[in-house]
Amino acid sequence: MADEAPSPHKRDPIKASVGTVAAQKRREQAIMVGKEKREALMRAKRLCRIGVSNVNNDVPIDDNMMMDEEQSLLEAQTLKAVEDLKHAVAYQGKGTTEKRINALRELRRLLSRSEFPPVEASIEAGALPILVQCLSFDSPDEQLLEAAWCLTNMAAGKPEETKALLPALPLLIAHLGEKSALAVAEQCAWALGNVAGEGEELRNVLLSQGALPPLARMMLSNKGSTVRTAAWALSNLIKGPDSKAATETIRIDGVLDSILRHLNKADEELVTEVAWVVVYLTALSNVATNILAKSNPLQILVDRLASSNNLQLLIPVLRSLGNLVAADSYLTHNVLLADHETTVNAIQALVKCLRSEHRVLKKESAWALSNIAAGSVEHKKLIHSSEAVPSLIHLLLTSPFDIRKEAAYVLGNLCVAPAQGSERPSLILEHLVSLVRKGILPGFVDLVRSADIEAARVGLQFMELVLRGM
């Protein structure tokens, strides 16, 4: 559907072909962030050691010091714990509930002790059918919590171990509902987040079983840990490559308001998780991007960029800002006005990221600036007169190739006025002369020599601008 596809980003003046590949590129970038950046920083799958109820565990085993003998002992203890759980579930005498909970707690304790928990041993011992049985709706909350906790850490295992949890998914989803205790729902969301983090196949299974609406509605909570867990699991669930889940998410009543409300919270960990939701919404769904843009989250994102030095927070906030600026002309025409304080603050925040020591922040901020620079002449003048230009020139001349290419887009866009209809973009001669005098020409010449066709084209287009301006 046309509504689903992200709209082209605005680098057309310096690169006419970008409109035909923009939607696919934004999807690829979103998935790349999910696979590389996010997993490096935050792990797509997470073990639960403390739990949503802040239950204390034994001291975790140091995996670097864990010997084969200790691993064998842990697996043997796991086999015994599963057998004890089977007996406790089959027991019908006095103290049935207490026996079950104690047996579940022991298995959970073993599954929480190591960075590489004995999931295979527990599955081979037959733990899964028993844990599914312990999730039945007539079970006490403590039993549900312990069973979901066991499943959470089993889902953090190897791909085949995560897939083994398929029989448990319907009940885990069912316990996300409003009738469940909040701690139980939160632990089930964590387990489902691990399943969704495994890949597209299991995400599609969860979506087909109706996991999205109740998980998204958990974002409406005022409890910080619930929102953090739900947002993390939700971002794993909607990360694509299909856009339908992202579009469905933004249309759920209350989700948009909750996103904006949580982005303003002081809890940076919570804001980070919510910002990742925004990343995937804006990267994958044009509908979601339009709705978000018109709710004006820009000032919130800019404030976050300006005030935080937390890399884990800055990456999704910066990518969200970049996606919004790249995808929706409403922002440029109605919010990012050249004489507006928000626009000035946005450029200042992006300059801060350009000067960062972190490669990803430099690249992402240059990408965002390149799309602002593809706006009106007033936008170009604002950037040209800002502190962004010295930083961009430095990046063009000294940075790794991918950052140099992004910096070149910004500097090139500063030199051309928006085209009228099918006409060729006109020069902004003042900017071109100023930038050439500051020594940017060698950077574009290097791009021409590049084996990267896109970069070479940008370099050649800038050479053409220089020749036209002579």
C-alpha distance (Angstrom), angle and dihedral (degrees) to the residues before:
residue distance angle dihedral
M1 . . .
A2 3.78 . .
D3 3.78 91.9 .
E4 3.77 91.0 60.2
A5 3.79 98.5 55.1
P6 3.81 118.4 90.2
S7 3.77 112.0 -115.8
P8 3.82 120.5 -112.8
H9 3.78 117.5 -86.4
K10 3.76 120.2 -119.1
R11 3.81 108.3 -106.7
D12 3.81 92.5 107.5
P13 3.82 98.1 117.4
I14 3.79 92.5 66.5
K15 3.79 97.1 26.9
A16 3.79 117.9 31.6
S17 3.79 96.6 -174.9
V18 3.77 96.4 58.8
G19 3.79 95.1 90.1
T20 3.78 92.2 67.0
V21 3.79 95.1 54.6
A22 3.80 103.0 29.8
A23 3.80 98.4 97.6
Q24 3.79 93.6 49.7
K25 3.81 91.6 44.4
R26 3.80 92.8 52.7
R27 3.80 90.4 50.5
E28 3.80 91.2 49.1
Q29 3.80 90.9 47.7
A30 3.79 91.2 50.5
I31 3.78 91.9 51.8
M32 3.81 90.8 44.6
V33 3.79 90.4 54.7
G34 3.78 89.5 49.5
K35 3.78 94.6 49.9
E36 3.79 101.2 38.1
K37 3.77 114.9 17.5
R38 3.75 99.5 35.2
E39 3.76 99.0 42.4
A40 3.79 90.4 48.5
L41 3.78 91.0 53.6
M42 3.76 106.1 30.3
R43 3.85 111.6 6.6
A44 3.78 119.8 -118.1
K45 3.82 88.1 -126.5
R46 3.78 122.6 42.3
L47 3.76 135.4 -164.3
C48 3.78 116.7 -133.6
R49 3.80 111.8 -136.2
I50 3.79 104.7 152.5
G51 3.78 98.3 31.1
V52 3.78 132.7 -147.8
S53 3.79 91.2 -77.4
N54 3.83 93.1 52.4
V55 3.79 92.3 -115.2
N56 3.79 110.6 173.2
N57 3.79 117.3 -121.4
D58 3.74 132.2 -161.2
V59 3.79 114.6 -84.9
P60 3.83 106.1 -77.1
I61 3.76 118.0 -111.4
D62 3.79 115.4 -105.2
D63 3.81 99.9 -118.5
N64 3.80 92.9 -158.0
M65 3.79 88.8 59.6
M66 3.80 96.4 38.8
M67 3.80 110.1 119.3
D68 3.78 126.9 -155.3
E69 3.80 89.0 -107.0
E70 3.80 91.3 56.1
Q71 3.81 91.2 47.9
S72 3.79 90.3 50.6
L73 3.79 90.3 49.2
L74 3.82 90.9 49.8
E75 3.81 90.8 51.0
A76 3.80 91.6 48.1
Q77 3.80 90.3 50.7
T78 3.80 88.6 49.4
L79 3.81 92.7 53.1
K80 3.80 89.7 51.1
A81 3.81 91.6 46.9
V82 3.80 91.4 53.1
E83 3.81 91.2 49.4
D84 3.81 89.9 49.2
L85 3.80 89.3 50.3
K86 3.80 91.2 51.9
H87 3.79 90.4 52.2
A88 3.81 91.8 46.4
V89 3.81 92.1 51.6
A90 3.81 91.5 48.0
Y91 3.82 92.3 47.1
Q92 3.81 114.2 103.1
G93 3.79 102.3 177.4
K94 3.79 133.4 96.5
G95 3.81 116.4 -40.8
T96 3.81 94.9 21.3
T97 3.80 94.9 150.7
E98 3.78 93.9 48.3
K99 3.81 92.1 49.6
R100 3.79 91.5 51.2
I101 3.78 94.1 48.2
N102 3.80 92.8 47.1
A103 3.81 91.3 49.6
L104 3.82 91.3 47.5
R105 3.78 90.7 48.1
E106 3.80 91.8 53.6
L107 3.81 92.4 50.6
R108 3.79 90.5 46.3
R109 3.79 90.2 50.2
L110 3.81 91.0 54.8
L111 3.80 92.5 46.0
S112 3.81 89.9 52.3
R113 3.78 101.3 48.4
S114 3.79 102.2 77.7
E115 3.78 134.7 46.3
F116 3.80 83.7 -128.6
P117 3.80 102.6 43.0
P118 3.82 121.4 -159.7
V119 3.80 92.8 -100.9
E120 3.80 95.7 143.0
A121 3.79 91.5 52.0
S122 3.80 92.2 49.8
I123 3.82 92.5 48.7
E124 3.80 93.3 47.7
A125 3.80 89.2 49.5
G126 3.81 90.0 57.1
A127 3.80 100.9 -106.0
L128 3.81 97.6 142.7
P129 3.83 100.7 68.2
I130 3.81 89.8 46.5
L131 3.81 92.8 49.4
V132 3.81 90.3 49.4
Q133 3.79 88.6 51.7
C134 3.81 89.4 51.2
L135 3.81 89.2 57.3
S136 3.81 92.8 64.4
F137 3.81 114.4 132.7
D138 3.78 95.8 -115.0
S139 3.82 90.7 61.2
P140 3.81 123.4 110.2
D141 3.79 116.9 -105.0
E142 3.80 94.4 -111.2
Q143 3.79 90.7 55.9
L144 3.80 91.5 47.5
L145 3.79 90.8 49.4
E146 3.80 94.3 50.9
A147 3.80 93.2 45.8
A148 3.82 92.0 49.0
W149 3.79 89.7 47.5
C150 3.82 91.0 54.3
L151 3.80 90.0 49.4
T152 3.83 90.9 47.8
N153 3.78 92.2 60.4
M154 3.79 93.3 40.5
A155 3.82 88.0 54.7
A156 3.82 88.7 54.7
G157 3.79 89.9 65.4
K158 3.78 132.8 90.1
P159 3.83 120.3 -42.4
E160 3.79 94.4 -100.0
E161 3.80 90.0 48.2
T162 3.78 91.8 51.4
K163 3.82 91.2 49.0
A164 3.80 89.0 53.4
L165 3.82 87.5 69.7
L166 3.83 92.7 70.9
P167 3.84 93.4 108.5
A168 3.81 90.1 55.9
L169 3.81 97.0 51.6
P170 3.84 99.6 85.6
L171 3.81 92.6 54.3
L172 3.81 93.5 42.6
I173 3.82 88.3 53.4
A174 3.80 92.2 45.3
H175 3.80 91.0 55.3
L176 3.82 90.9 58.4
G177 3.79 88.1 76.1
E178 3.80 126.9 109.8
K179 3.80 92.4 -105.0
S180 3.80 91.5 64.8
A181 3.78 123.3 88.5
L182 3.81 109.7 -97.6
A183 3.82 93.3 -119.6
V184 3.81 90.8 52.4
A185 3.81 92.7 47.7
E186 3.79 90.7 48.3
Q187 3.80 93.3 50.9
C188 3.80 90.9 48.0
A189 3.81 89.3 50.4
W190 3.80 89.1 53.6
A191 3.80 91.1 51.9
L192 3.81 91.4 48.6
G193 3.80 90.7 47.7
N194 3.78 89.0 57.7
V195 3.80 90.8 49.4
A196 3.82 91.8 48.9
G197 3.79 89.8 48.2
E198 3.78 90.3 62.5
G199 3.79 94.3 74.8
E200 3.78 151.1 -79.6
E201 3.81 96.3 -58.1
L202 3.79 94.7 59.3
R203 3.82 91.7 39.1
N204 3.78 88.3 58.6
V205 3.79 90.9 49.6
L206 3.81 91.0 52.2
L207 3.80 92.1 46.8
S208 3.80 91.8 49.8
Q209 3.80 89.8 51.3
G210 3.81 92.6 53.7
A211 3.81 101.7 -105.8
L212 3.80 95.7 139.9
P213 3.86 104.4 70.6
P214 3.82 98.4 49.2
L215 3.80 91.7 41.7
A216 3.80 91.6 50.7
R217 3.80 91.7 47.6
M218 3.80 89.6 56.7
M219 3.82 85.2 69.0
L220 3.80 87.2 71.3
S221 3.81 91.0 68.9
N222 3.79 122.3 109.9
K223 3.80 92.3 -145.7
G224 3.78 109.5 103.4
S225 3.81 98.5 -146.2
T226 3.80 91.4 48.8
V227 3.80 92.4 52.0
R228 3.81 92.4 45.3
T229 3.80 92.7 51.3
A230 3.80 94.7 42.1
A231 3.81 93.4 47.4
W232 3.80 92.6 48.6
A233 3.81 92.0 48.2
L234 3.81 91.5 44.1
S235 3.80 93.2 52.0
N236 3.81 88.9 51.8
L237 3.80 89.9 50.3
I238 3.83 98.6 49.1
K239 3.80 99.8 38.1
G240 3.77 92.6 112.7
P241 2.91 147.1 166.3
D242 3.83 82.5 -153.5
S243 3.82 114.0 66.4
K244 3.82 98.5 -151.6
A245 3.80 95.7 89.1
A246 3.81 92.2 51.4
T247 3.80 91.3 49.6
E248 3.80 92.2 47.6
T249 3.80 91.1 49.6
I250 3.80 96.8 56.3
R251 3.81 90.8 48.0
I252 3.81 94.2 57.6
D253 3.80 109.7 107.3
G254 3.78 113.0 -99.3
V255 3.81 97.8 8.6
L256 3.81 95.9 105.3
D257 3.80 93.0 49.0
S258 3.79 91.5 46.4
I259 3.82 91.8 51.6
L260 3.80 92.0 52.9
R261 3.79 92.0 44.1
H262 3.80 94.2 50.3
L263 3.80 93.9 45.7
N264 3.79 86.3 64.0
K265 3.81 94.2 54.0
A266 3.80 122.7 114.0
D267 3.81 92.0 -131.4
E268 3.82 102.6 98.2
E269 3.80 93.6 -167.8
L270 3.79 89.8 55.9
V271 3.82 92.3 46.1
T272 3.81 89.8 50.1
E273 3.79 92.5 55.7
V274 3.81 92.9 46.1
A275 3.81 90.8 47.6
W276 3.81 89.7 56.4
V277 3.80 88.1 56.2
V278 3.81 88.3 53.8
V279 3.83 90.1 49.0
Y280 3.79 92.6 58.6
L281 3.80 94.9 39.3
T282 3.81 92.0 54.2
A283 3.80 95.7 39.3
L284 3.78 97.1 50.5
S285 3.80 109.8 28.2
N286 3.77 128.3 52.0
V287 3.80 89.0 -167.6
A288 3.80 91.7 55.6
T289 3.81 91.5 45.0
N290 3.81 92.7 52.3
I291 3.80 92.6 48.1
L292 3.80 92.4 47.7
A293 3.80 93.3 45.7
K294 3.79 92.1 54.0
S295 3.79 91.2 50.2
N296 3.82 87.3 61.0
P297 3.82 103.8 -129.7
L298 3.80 90.2 160.8
Q299 3.79 98.5 98.2
I300 3.81 90.4 49.0
L301 3.80 91.5 52.4
V302 3.80 92.6 44.6
D303 3.81 91.5 50.4
R304 3.79 89.7 51.4
L305 3.79 92.0 50.7
A306 3.77 91.7 48.8
S307 3.80 97.9 45.9
S308 3.82 105.0 39.1
N309 3.79 133.8 70.5
N310 3.81 93.5 -177.3
L311 3.82 106.3 122.7
Q312 3.80 93.1 -158.6
L313 3.80 88.9 57.1
L314 3.81 98.3 38.3
I315 3.81 95.9 55.8
P316 3.83 98.1 60.1
V317 3.81 92.9 36.6
L318 3.80 91.5 51.8
R319 3.80 92.6 45.1
S320 3.82 90.5 49.1
L321 3.80 90.4 51.9
G322 3.79 91.3 47.3
N323 3.79 93.0 49.1
L324 3.80 92.1 50.8
V325 3.79 94.2 47.9
A326 3.80 92.3 45.2
A327 3.77 97.7 46.5
D328 3.77 109.7 37.3
S329 3.81 125.5 55.1
Y330 3.81 89.0 -167.9
L331 3.80 88.9 77.6
T332 3.79 94.4 53.1
H333 3.79 95.1 44.0
N334 3.82 99.3 40.0
V335 3.81 110.4 18.7
L336 3.81 110.7 21.0
L337 3.78 93.2 56.2
A338 3.78 112.2 168.7
D339 3.80 93.3 -123.8
H340 3.80 94.9 42.9
E341 3.80 123.2 109.8
T342 3.82 90.8 -132.4
T343 3.80 90.5 60.3
V344 3.80 92.9 49.0
N345 3.80 90.3 48.6
A346 3.80 91.0 47.7
I347 3.79 92.5 54.0
Q348 3.80 91.4 47.0
A349 3.81 90.9 50.8
L350 3.79 90.7 48.8
V351 3.81 90.6 49.6
K352 3.80 88.0 54.9
C353 3.81 88.6 55.6
L354 3.82 92.1 45.9
R355 3.80 87.8 58.5
S356 3.78 93.8 47.7
E357 3.78 121.6 116.6
H358 3.79 89.4 -130.3
R359 3.78 115.7 96.4
V360 3.80 96.0 -149.1
L361 3.82 92.4 54.3
K362 3.80 91.5 51.3
K363 3.79 92.5 50.6
E364 3.81 96.5 43.5
S365 3.81 94.2 46.7
A366 3.81 91.7 49.5
W367 3.81 89.1 50.2
A368 3.82 91.1 52.2
L369 3.80 91.8 47.0
S370 3.80 91.7 49.6
N371 3.79 89.5 61.4
I372 3.79 94.3 46.7
A373 3.80 87.0 48.5
A374 3.80 89.1 54.7
G375 3.81 89.5 63.1
S376 3.77 129.0 82.4
V377 3.80 127.5 -27.9
E378 3.82 87.1 -105.4
H379 3.81 90.3 57.8
K380 3.79 90.1 50.4
K381 3.80 92.1 50.2
L382 3.78 91.1 49.3
I383 3.81 93.0 53.3
H384 3.82 92.9 41.1
S385 3.80 91.0 55.5
S386 3.81 93.9 45.0
E387 3.79 133.0 87.9
A388 3.80 88.2 -100.9
V389 3.82 94.4 85.4
P390 3.84 98.8 64.2
S391 3.80 89.7 46.9
L392 3.79 92.5 48.2
I393 3.80 92.5 49.2
H394 3.79 90.0 50.5
L395 3.81 90.5 50.5
L396 3.81 92.4 47.2
L397 3.78 92.2 53.7
T398 3.80 102.7 37.2
S399 3.81 112.4 21.4
P400 3.81 133.5 94.3
F401 3.78 114.6 -80.5
D402 3.83 99.7 -97.3
I403 3.81 92.0 52.9
R404 3.83 92.4 45.1
K405 3.79 89.3 54.9
E406 3.81 92.9 52.3
A407 3.81 91.5 47.1
A408 3.80 89.3 51.0
Y409 3.79 91.0 56.6
V410 3.79 91.4 55.8
L411 3.79 95.3 46.6
G412 3.79 92.2 44.6
N413 3.80 93.0 50.0
L414 3.80 90.3 52.2
C415 3.80 89.1 64.1
V416 3.82 100.8 55.0
A417 3.79 130.8 64.1
P418 3.82 119.1 -136.3
A419 3.80 111.7 -82.5
Q420 3.81 120.5 -114.9
G421 3.77 109.8 -132.4
S422 3.81 111.4 -50.3
E423 3.78 94.1 -17.8
R424 3.78 121.4 121.1
P425 3.81 112.8 -101.6
S426 3.81 112.6 -96.8
L427 3.78 123.3 -126.7
I428 3.77 125.9 -103.2
L429 3.77 90.8 -147.4
E430 3.78 96.0 -174.6
H431 3.81 91.5 58.8
L432 3.80 93.7 43.1
V433 3.80 94.1 51.4
S434 3.79 92.3 44.5
L435 3.81 93.9 50.8
V436 3.81 94.6 44.5
R437 3.81 89.7 51.5
K438 3.79 88.3 53.2
G439 3.79 89.5 60.3
I440 3.80 106.1 -104.4
L441 3.83 96.1 134.0
P442 3.85 96.6 86.6
G443 3.80 89.4 55.3
F444 3.80 92.0 56.9
V445 3.81 91.7 44.0
D446 3.80 88.6 56.3
L447 3.81 89.3 53.0
V448 3.81 90.5 53.3
R449 3.79 88.3 56.3
S450 3.81 91.5 51.1
A451 3.80 122.6 112.0
D452 3.82 87.2 -136.6
I453 3.82 105.2 99.8
E454 3.80 94.4 -154.5
A455 3.80 92.8 51.0
A456 3.80 92.2 45.3
R457 3.80 89.8 52.0
V458 3.81 91.3 52.6
G459 3.79 90.1 49.9
L460 3.80 92.2 49.5
Q461 3.79 92.5 47.5
F462 3.79 90.0 53.8
M463 3.81 90.1 49.0
E464 3.79 87.4 54.4
L465 3.81 90.4 52.0
V466 3.80 90.2 52.2
L467 3.81 92.0 50.1
R468 3.79 91.2 47.7
G469 3.79 89.9 51.7
M470 3.80 95.7 51.7
